């Protein structure tokens, strides 16, 4: 079964797969290895245009990327 989830807000649309892909790229850009990534939690706030992330149970108020 194939499924997709889109979030629409204020005339914009984001594919949640895109958020996951950006998060993985962020992990790698921070100098980490893909094999060390055990879990990802994403919290998308469309009103801010930000997606907060928690990698392997660790995150902070500064752990976000804009979309």
C-alpha positions in Angstrom: 0.0 0.0 0.0 1.3 3.4 -0.9 0.3 6.4 1.2 1.1 10.1 1.3 0.3 12.8 3.8 0.2 16.4 2.9 -0.2 19.4 5.3 -2.0 22.4 3.9 -1.9 25.7 5.6 -2.3 29.3 4.4 -2.3 28.4 0.8 0.9 26.3 1.1 1.3 22.6 0.9 4.1 20.4 2.2 4.6 16.7 1.7 5.6 15.0 5.0 8.0 12.7 3.1 9.8 15.9 2.0 10.1 16.9 5.7 11.6 13.5 6.5 14.1 13.8 3.6 15.2 17.3 4.8 15.6 16.0 8.3 17.9 13.2 7.2 20.0 15.7 5.1 20.2 17.9 8.2 21.5 15.0 10.2 24.2 14.3 7.7 25.1 18.0 7.3 25.7 18.1 11.1 28.5 15.6 10.5 26.7 12.5 11.5 26.6 9.1 9.8 23.3 7.7 8.5 23.9 4.4 10.3 23.9 6.2 13.6 20.4 7.7 13.2 18.1 5.4 15.2 15.0 7.6 15.4 13.5 10.9 14.1 10.7 12.9 15.6 9.3 15.8 13.6 7.1 18.6 14.8 6.0 20.8 11.9 4.6 24.2 12.7 3.1 25.6 9.5 2.3 29.0 11.0 6.0 29.5 11.6 7.2 27.6 8.5 9.5 25.6 10.8 10.0 21.9 11.4 11.5 21.0 14.7 13.4 17.7 15.0 14.5 15.3 17.6 17.3 12.9 16.5 17.8 9.8 18.7 15.8 11.4 21.5 17.8 14.6 21.6 16.8 18.0 20.4 16.5 21.6 21.5 14.7 24.8 20.8 17.3 25.5 18.1 16.8 22.1 16.4 14.7 23.1 13.4 14.8 23.8 9.7 12.6 26.2 7.7 10.4 25.1 4.9 
